[in-house]
Amino acid sequence: MNKKVLIVDDEPNIIILMEQALEELEDEYEVELLTANNGLDALETIKDEQPDLVFLDVMMPKMSGFEVCEIVKKQLYLDQIYIIMLTAKGQELDKQSGIAVGADLYMTKPFRPKEVLAKALEILGL
């Protein structure tokens, strides 16, 4: 069964950058890349598609990344979904908030595409 990665960000250019960074997953490992541009869409996609990995922006319209993460991990109990919070803010407080809602990892923007790809390969076991 093919693995799925969901990229969630309200900035289209970030989604494009992430898709480019993860292109090799599609080309070489047949990983399906899914996208959402707000928290509510992200939650629906997570429920419907059950992706293996989610890159989740923190600051978004309709529902923040923290809220999405908390629902996924603490209400839907989808612990098998690996969630990486992406944020422009590197403050310790944000990291603590992310970990408190069940995020598996925290990455700050701007990110390095190679780092994103390496992390995804590792998490997906490819």
C-alpha positions, 0 to 999 in steps of 0.5 A: 500500500502506498504511503501518503504525506500531507502538506498543510500550509496557508501560504501557496509558495510554502506548499510548492516548496514542500512539494518540490522538496518531497518530489523524490518521494513521489518519483522514486517511492510512489508516495502520494503527496496531499495538500491542504491550505487551512486547518479544517481542510487538513483535518478532513483530509487526515480523517479521509486519507489517514496519511502516514506523515503530516507537515503541519503549519502552526498559524493558519486560518479556520483552525491552527496547527496546534488545534488540528494536532490535538484533535488528531492525537487526543480525540481521534487517537490517530497516533500512527500519524506522524505530525511535524509542526512547521512554524516561522517562530522558533520560540521555546514556548511554541515548541512546548505547545506543539509537544503538549498537543502531541506533535512528534517533531517540530521544524522551523521555517525557513527549512532546508529542502534536503532536511525535509526530504531526509526526515520524511524518508526516515519517518516513512522508513524508505 
